[in-house]
Amino acid sequence: MADTVETAKRRRISGLEVLRGYAAFAVLLFHIEALYLPLPAGALKSTIEIFSAAVPLFFALSAYSLLYGYSSRIFDQQSLLRFYVRRVFRIFPLFYLMLALWQTVRHFDGVWTSRAEILLNMLFLYPLLPGKHDSLVSAGWSLGNEWMFYLIFPIFALLARSSVASAAAFGVCILLSLAVFAIATDMYGANYSYLSVLNHTMFFQAGVLAYSFAVRADLGKLQKKSGWLIAGSIGVIVLNRYTLVAKLPHPVCVCLRSLGGMCPFRVARMDRQRDVTLPGADQL
């Protein structure tokens, strides 16, 4: 009963929905250009290629929304079971359907796939194996990484309880990403280095950190201005191609963009009551 009351009190975060819309549109444009309508080299092509950053942004948004719905209830046995059941039904059915379709295409193209590799994909273990991380399903790597984050979500929820712990974990994740690029690129190639779950953990942790800061913000009437100030400051630094930040590895820059994008929609709107009631926040 208490669980139902708490859920009913949850409200839809308008900024979260807006960011999801922007990210989805950016991913759509990126894949249309990459797969179907390639553009000649130029400013427009370069701009659309940047839209690939929308996928890491989705990881950050996912972490934030899951914590918003489950942070106070994830350690309850019933809620934990409900969490994983809903995650399974959210990802597995569509993935299995796409896996069957892609295997059908491979069969008619004369491409043979071992049963072991098919099983690896069905069990969502492919993100753990270099060379298999891309999945048999086109762009399935992102779902594999998301599932890995779901498996250890209680750890992220624990980190979210402390801003210091969240910030420290964020720093560790950035260092882990740099290590992956430094070591794994020569061993497994640049594709694995970027798509690796070890690299993308920092994006999910960026959402955890943003949530940890947001729920502890107590800025009174300065909430709106401070939120936009934080976001604007990060945005100016990251987007300026001539600053020191631009010389950092690409994943770090993308991670900062993700975190910067999280600041305004939550901190700037914490004291507003115009949001729509969300029946079932744990559906996020």
C-alpha positions as a Markdown table, in Angstrom:
| # | Residue | x | y | z |
|---|---|---|---|---|
| 1 | Met | 0.0 | 0.0 | 0.0 |
| 2 | Ala | 2.8 | 2.4 | 0.9 |
| 3 | Asp | 4.5 | 1.5 | -2.3 |
| 4 | Thr | 1.4 | 2.4 | -4.3 |
| 5 | Val | 1.0 | 5.7 | -2.5 |
| 6 | Glu | 4.6 | 6.7 | -3.0 |
| 7 | Thr | 4.4 | 5.8 | -6.7 |
| 8 | Ala | 1.3 | 7.8 | -7.1 |
| 9 | Lys | 3.0 | 10.9 | -5.7 |
| 10 | Arg | 5.7 | 10.7 | -8.4 |
| 11 | Arg | 5.4 | 13.3 | -11.1 |
| 12 | Arg | 6.5 | 13.3 | -14.7 |
| 13 | Ile | 9.7 | 15.3 | -15.2 |
| 14 | Ser | 9.0 | 17.5 | -18.2 |
| 15 | Gly | 12.7 | 18.1 | -18.9 |
| 16 | Leu | 13.4 | 14.4 | -19.0 |
| 17 | Glu | 10.8 | 13.9 | -21.6 |
| 18 | Val | 12.1 | 16.8 | -23.7 |
| 19 | Leu | 15.7 | 15.4 | -23.5 |
| 20 | Arg | 14.5 | 12.0 | -24.5 |
| 21 | Gly | 12.7 | 13.5 | -27.5 |
| 22 | Tyr | 15.8 | 15.4 | -28.6 |
| 23 | Ala | 18.0 | 12.3 | -28.2 |
| 24 | Ala | 15.6 | 10.1 | -30.1 |
| 25 | Phe | 15.4 | 12.6 | -33.0 |
| 26 | Ala | 19.2 | 12.9 | -33.0 |
| 27 | Val | 19.7 | 9.1 | -33.1 |
| 28 | Leu | 17.2 | 8.9 | -36.0 |
| 29 | Leu | 19.0 | 11.5 | -38.0 |
| 30 | Phe | 22.4 | 10.0 | -37.4 |
| 31 | His | 21.3 | 6.5 | -38.6 |
| 32 | Ile | 19.5 | 7.9 | -41.6 |
| 33 | Glu | 22.6 | 9.7 | -42.7 |
| 34 | Ala | 24.9 | 6.8 | -41.9 |
| 35 | Leu | 22.8 | 4.0 | -43.5 |
| 36 | Tyr | 20.6 | 5.4 | -46.1 |
| 37 | Leu | 21.3 | 9.0 | -47.1 |
| 38 | Pro | 25.1 | 9.6 | -46.8 |
| 39 | Leu | 26.0 | 13.3 | -47.1 |
| 40 | Pro | 29.1 | 14.7 | -48.7 |
| 41 | Ala | 31.9 | 15.9 | -46.4 |
| 42 | Gly | 31.0 | 19.3 | -44.9 |
| 43 | Ala | 29.5 | 21.1 | -42.0 |
| 44 | Leu | 26.1 | 19.4 | -42.2 |
| 45 | Lys | 27.7 | 15.9 | -42.2 |
| 46 | Ser | 30.0 | 16.8 | -39.3 |
| 47 | Thr | 27.0 | 18.1 | -37.3 |
| 48 | Ile | 24.9 | 15.0 | -37.8 |
| 49 | Glu | 27.9 | 12.8 | -36.9 |
| 50 | Ile | 28.0 | 14.5 | -33.5 |
| 51 | Phe | 24.4 | 13.2 | -32.9 |
| 52 | Ser | 26.0 | 9.8 | -32.1 |
| 53 | Ala | 26.4 | 11.3 | -28.6 |
| 54 | Ala | 22.7 | 10.9 | -28.1 |
| 55 | Val | 23.1 | 7.2 | -27.3 |
| 56 | Pro | 25.4 | 7.9 | -24.3 |
| 57 | Leu | 22.9 | 10.6 | -23.3 |
| 58 | Phe | 20.2 | 7.9 | -23.2 |
| 59 | Phe | 22.3 | 5.9 | -20.7 |
| 60 | Ala | 22.4 | 9.0 | -18.5 |
| 61 | Leu | 18.7 | 9.6 | -18.8 |
| 62 | Ser | 18.0 | 6.0 | -18.1 |
| 63 | Ala | 20.0 | 6.1 | -14.8 |
| 64 | Tyr | 18.3 | 9.3 | -13.7 |
| 65 | Ser | 14.8 | 8.1 | -14.5 |
| 66 | Leu | 15.3 | 4.7 | -12.8 |
| 67 | Leu | 16.6 | 6.3 | -9.7 |
| 68 | Tyr | 13.7 | 8.7 | -9.7 |
| 69 | Gly | 11.3 | 5.7 | -9.7 |
| 70 | Tyr | 13.2 | 3.2 | -7.6 |
| 71 | Ser | 15.9 | 4.8 | -5.4 |
| 72 | Ser | 13.9 | 4.6 | -2.2 |
| 73 | Arg | 12.4 | 1.1 | -2.9 |
| 74 | Ile | 15.0 | -0.9 | -4.8 |
| 75 | Phe | 16.3 | -2.7 | -1.7 |
| 76 | Asp | 12.8 | -4.0 | -0.9 |
| 77 | Gln | 12.6 | -7.6 | -2.0 |
| 78 | Gln | 9.3 | -7.3 | -3.8 |
| 79 | Ser | 10.3 | -4.0 | -5.5 |
| 80 | Leu | 13.6 | -5.5 | -6.6 |
| 81 | Leu | 11.9 | -8.5 | -8.2 |
| 82 | Arg | 9.3 | -6.2 | -9.9 |
| 83 | Phe | 12.2 | -4.1 | -11.2 |
| 84 | Tyr | 13.9 | -7.0 | -12.9 |
| 85 | Val | 10.7 | -8.5 | -14.2 |
| 86 | Arg | 9.8 | -5.2 | -15.9 |
| 87 | Arg | 13.3 | -4.8 | -17.3 |
| 88 | Val | 13.2 | -8.3 | -18.8 |
| 89 | Phe | 9.8 | -7.7 | -20.5 |
| 90 | Arg | 10.9 | -4.2 | -21.6 |
| 91 | Ile | 14.1 | -5.5 | -23.5 |
| 92 | Phe | 13.9 | -9.2 | -24.2 |
| 93 | Pro | 10.8 | -9.6 | -26.4 |
| 94 | Leu | 11.7 | -7.0 | -28.9 |
| 95 | Phe | 15.4 | -8.1 | -28.9 |
| 96 | Tyr | 14.4 | -11.7 | -29.6 |
| 97 | Leu | 12.1 | -10.6 | -32.4 |
| 98 | Met | 14.9 | -8.6 | -34.0 |
| 99 | Leu | 17.4 | -11.5 | -33.4 |
| 100 | Ala | 15.1 | -13.8 | -35.3 |
| 101 | Leu | 14.7 | -11.4 | -38.2 |
| 102 | Trp | 18.4 | -10.8 | -38.5 |
| 103 | Gln | 19.1 | -14.5 | -38.4 |
| 104 | Thr | 16.6 | -15.0 | -41.1 |
| 105 | Val | 18.4 | -12.4 | -43.3 |
| 106 | Arg | 21.7 | -14.1 | -42.6 |
| 107 | His | 20.3 | -17.5 | -43.5 |
| 108 | Phe | 19.2 | -16.3 | -46.9 |
| 109 | Asp | 22.5 | -14.4 | -47.4 |
| 110 | Gly | 24.3 | -17.6 | -46.8 |
| 111 | Val | 25.9 | -16.4 | -43.6 |
| 112 | Trp | 26.4 | -19.1 | -41.0 |
| 113 | Thr | 26.1 | -18.4 | -37.3 |
| 114 | Ser | 27.0 | -20.8 | -34.6 |
| 115 | Arg | 24.5 | -21.9 | -31.9 |
| 116 | Ala | 26.9 | -20.8 | -29.3 |
| 117 | Glu | 26.9 | -17.2 | -30.6 |
| 118 | Ile | 23.1 | -17.2 | -30.8 |
| 119 | Leu | 22.9 | -18.4 | -27.2 |
| 120 | Leu | 25.4 | -15.8 | -26.2 |
| 121 | Asn | 23.0 | -13.1 | -27.6 |
| 122 | Met | 19.9 | -14.7 | -26.1 |
| 123 | Leu | 21.5 | -14.6 | -22.6 |
| 124 | Phe | 22.7 | -11.0 | -23.1 |
| 125 | Leu | 26.3 | -12.0 | -22.4 |
| 126 | Tyr | 27.8 | -10.6 | -25.6 |
| 127 | Pro | 28.8 | -7.3 | -24.1 |
| 128 | Leu | 31.4 | -9.2 | -22.0 |
| 129 | Leu | 33.2 | -10.7 | -24.9 |
| 130 | Pro | 35.4 | -8.5 | -27.2 |
| 131 | Gly | 34.6 | -9.3 | -30.8 |
| 132 | Lys | 31.1 | -10.4 | -29.9 |
| 133 | His | 30.1 | -7.1 | -28.2 |
| 134 | Asp | 28.4 | -5.7 | -31.3 |
| 135 | Ser | 25.6 | -8.3 | -31.1 |
| 136 | Leu | 24.0 | -10.2 | -33.9 |
| 137 | Val | 21.3 | -7.6 | -33.9 |
| 138 | Ser | 22.3 | -4.3 | -35.7 |
| 139 | Ala | 23.0 | -1.7 | -33.0 |
| 140 | Gly | 22.2 | -4.3 | -30.3 |
| 141 | Trp | 25.3 | -3.3 | -28.4 |
| 142 | Ser | 23.4 | -0.5 | -26.7 |
| 143 | Leu | 20.8 | -2.9 | -25.3 |
| 144 | Gly | 23.5 | -5.2 | -24.1 |
| 145 | Asn | 25.2 | -2.4 | -22.2 |
| 146 | Glu | 21.9 | -1.2 | -20.8 |
| 147 | Trp | 21.2 | -4.7 | -19.5 |
| 148 | Met | 24.6 | -4.9 | -17.8 |
| 149 | Phe | 23.7 | -1.6 | -16.0 |
| 150 | Tyr | 20.4 | -3.1 | -15.0 |
| 151 | Leu | 22.1 | -6.1 | -13.4 |
| 152 | Ile | 24.2 | -3.9 | -11.1 |
| 153 | Phe | 21.6 | -1.2 | -10.6 |
| 154 | Pro | 21.4 | -1.7 | -6.8 |
| 155 | Ile | 25.0 | -0.6 | -6.7 |
| 156 | Phe | 24.3 | 2.6 | -8.6 |
| 157 | Ala | 21.3 | 3.2 | -6.2 |
| 158 | Leu | 23.7 | 2.9 | -3.3 |
| 159 | Leu | 26.1 | 5.3 | -4.8 |
| 160 | Ala | 23.3 | 7.8 | -5.4 |
| 161 | Arg | 22.7 | 8.1 | -1.7 |
| 162 | Ser | 25.9 | 10.1 | -1.3 |
| 163 | Ser | 27.0 | 12.9 | -3.6 |
| 164 | Val | 30.6 | 12.3 | -2.6 |
| 165 | Ala | 30.4 | 8.6 | -3.4 |
| 166 | Ser | 28.6 | 9.4 | -6.7 |
| 167 | Ala | 31.3 | 12.0 | -7.7 |
| 168 | Ala | 34.1 | 9.6 | -6.8 |
| 169 | Ala | 32.5 | 6.8 | -8.8 |
| 170 | Phe | 32.1 | 9.1 | -11.7 |
| 171 | Gly | 35.8 | 10.0 | -11.6 |
| 172 | Val | 36.7 | 6.3 | -11.4 |
| 173 | Cys | 34.5 | 5.6 | -14.4 |
| 174 | Ile | 36.2 | 8.3 | -16.5 |
| 175 | Leu | 39.6 | 6.8 | -15.6 |
| 176 | Leu | 38.3 | 3.3 | -16.5 |
| 177 | Ser | 37.2 | 4.7 | -19.9 |
| 178 | Leu | 40.6 | 6.2 | -20.5 |
| 179 | Ala | 42.2 | 2.9 | -19.6 |
| 180 | Val | 40.0 | 1.0 | -22.0 |
| 181 | Phe | 41.0 | 3.3 | -24.8 |
| 182 | Ala | 44.6 | 3.1 | -23.9 |
| 183 | Ile | 44.8 | -0.7 | -23.6 |
| 184 | Ala | 42.0 | -2.3 | -25.5 |
| 185 | Thr | 42.3 | -0.3 | -28.7 |
| 186 | Asp | 45.5 | -2.1 | -29.8 |
| 187 | Met | 44.2 | -5.4 | -28.6 |
| 188 | Tyr | 40.6 | -5.5 | -29.9 |
| 189 | Gly | 40.2 | -2.4 | -32.1 |
| 190 | Ala | 38.7 | 1.1 | -31.7 |
| 191 | Asn | 35.2 | -0.3 | -32.2 |
| 192 | Tyr | 35.3 | -2.3 | -29.1 |
| 193 | Ser | 37.0 | 0.5 | -27.1 |
| 194 | Tyr | 34.2 | 2.8 | -27.8 |
| 195 | Leu | 31.2 | 0.4 | -27.6 |
| 196 | Ser | 32.5 | -1.5 | -24.6 |
| 197 | Val | 30.3 | -1.5 | -21.5 |
| 198 | Leu | 33.4 | -0.5 | -19.5 |
| 199 | Asn | 33.6 | 2.7 | -21.6 |
| 200 | His | 29.9 | 3.5 | -21.3 |
| 201 | Thr | 29.6 | 3.0 | -17.6 |
| 202 | Met | 30.7 | 6.6 | -17.1 |
| 203 | Phe | 27.6 | 7.8 | -19.0 |
| 204 | Phe | 25.2 | 5.8 | -16.8 |
| 205 | Gln | 27.1 | 7.0 | -13.7 |
| 206 | Ala | 26.7 | 10.6 | -15.0 |
| 207 | Gly | 23.0 | 10.2 | -14.6 |
| 208 | Val | 23.5 | 8.8 | -11.1 |
| 209 | Leu | 25.6 | 11.8 | -10.2 |
| 210 | Ala | 23.1 | 14.2 | -11.7 |
| 211 | Tyr | 20.3 | 12.6 | -9.7 |
| 212 | Ser | 22.4 | 12.6 | -6.5 |
| 213 | Phe | 23.1 | 16.3 | -6.8 |
| 214 | Ala | 19.5 | 17.2 | -7.8 |
| 215 | Val | 17.7 | 15.5 | -4.9 |
| 216 | Arg | 20.1 | 17.3 | -2.4 |
| 217 | Ala | 19.9 | 20.7 | -4.0 |
| 218 | Asp | 18.5 | 23.3 | -1.5 |
| 219 | Leu | 19.0 | 26.6 | -3.3 |
| 220 | Gly | 15.7 | 28.3 | -2.5 |
| 221 | Lys | 14.8 | 31.1 | -5.0 |
| 222 | Leu | 18.2 | 30.6 | -6.7 |
| 223 | Gln | 17.3 | 27.2 | -8.0 |
| 224 | Lys | 16.3 | 28.2 | -11.5 |
| 225 | Lys | 19.2 | 30.6 | -12.1 |
| 226 | Ser | 21.8 | 28.3 | -10.5 |
| 227 | Gly | 20.6 | 25.4 | -12.6 |
| 228 | Trp | 20.9 | 27.3 | -15.9 |
| 229 | Leu | 24.3 | 28.7 | -14.7 |
| 230 | Ile | 25.7 | 25.3 | -14.0 |
| 231 | Ala | 24.4 | 23.9 | -17.3 |
| 232 | Gly | 25.6 | 27.0 | -19.3 |
| 233 | Ser | 29.0 | 26.9 | -17.8 |
| 234 | Ile | 29.5 | 23.2 | -18.6 |
| 235 | Gly | 28.1 | 23.7 | -22.1 |
| 236 | Val | 30.4 | 26.7 | -22.9 |
| 237 | Ile | 33.4 | 24.8 | -21.8 |
| 238 | Val | 32.6 | 21.5 | -23.6 |
| 239 | Leu | 31.3 | 23.0 | -26.8 |
| 240 | Asn | 34.2 | 25.4 | -27.3 |
| 241 | Arg | 36.5 | 23.6 | -29.6 |
| 242 | Tyr | 39.5 | 25.8 | -28.7 |
| 243 | Thr | 39.5 | 25.1 | -25.0 |
| 244 | Leu | 41.6 | 22.5 | -23.1 |
| 245 | Val | 38.5 | 20.3 | -22.8 |
| 246 | Ala | 38.4 | 19.9 | -26.6 |
| 247 | Lys | 41.8 | 18.2 | -26.3 |
| 248 | Leu | 40.5 | 15.5 | -24.0 |
| 249 | Pro | 39.5 | 12.1 | -25.3 |
| 250 | His | 36.2 | 12.1 | -27.1 |
| 251 | Pro | 34.4 | 9.9 | -24.5 |
| 252 | Val | 35.2 | 12.4 | -21.7 |
| 253 | Cys | 33.8 | 15.3 | -23.7 |
| 254 | Val | 30.6 | 13.3 | -24.5 |
| 255 | Cys | 30.2 | 12.4 | -20.8 |
| 256 | Leu | 30.5 | 16.1 | -19.8 |
| 257 | Arg | 27.9 | 16.9 | -22.4 |
| 258 | Ser | 25.6 | 14.3 | -21.0 |
| 259 | Leu | 26.0 | 15.6 | -17.5 |
| 260 | Gly | 25.6 | 19.2 | -18.6 |
| 261 | Gly | 22.4 | 18.4 | -20.3 |
| 262 | Met | 21.0 | 16.9 | -17.1 |
| 263 | Cys | 21.5 | 20.1 | -15.0 |
| 264 | Pro | 18.8 | 22.5 | -16.3 |
| 265 | Phe | 15.8 | 20.3 | -16.6 |
| 266 | Arg | 15.9 | 19.1 | -13.0 |
| 267 | Val | 17.6 | 21.8 | -10.9 |
| 268 | Ala | 15.8 | 24.6 | -12.7 |
| 269 | Arg | 12.3 | 23.0 | -12.2 |
| 270 | Met | 12.6 | 21.5 | -8.7 |
| 271 | Asp | 10.4 | 24.1 | -7.1 |
| 272 | Arg | 7.7 | 24.0 | -9.8 |
| 273 | Gln | 4.4 | 22.2 | -9.4 |
| 274 | Arg | 3.2 | 22.2 | -13.1 |
| 275 | Asp | 4.3 | 18.7 | -13.8 |
| 276 | Val | 1.7 | 16.0 | -14.7 |
| 277 | Thr | 1.0 | 13.2 | -12.2 |
| 278 | Leu | 2.8 | 10.1 | -13.4 |
| 279 | Pro | 0.7 | 7.0 | -12.5 |
| 280 | Gly | 3.4 | 4.4 | -12.0 |
| 281 | Ala | 6.8 | 6.1 | -12.0 |
| 282 | Asp | 8.5 | 2.7 | -11.8 |
| 283 | Gln | 7.4 | 2.2 | -15.4 |
| 284 | Leu | 10.3 | 4.4 | -16.4 |
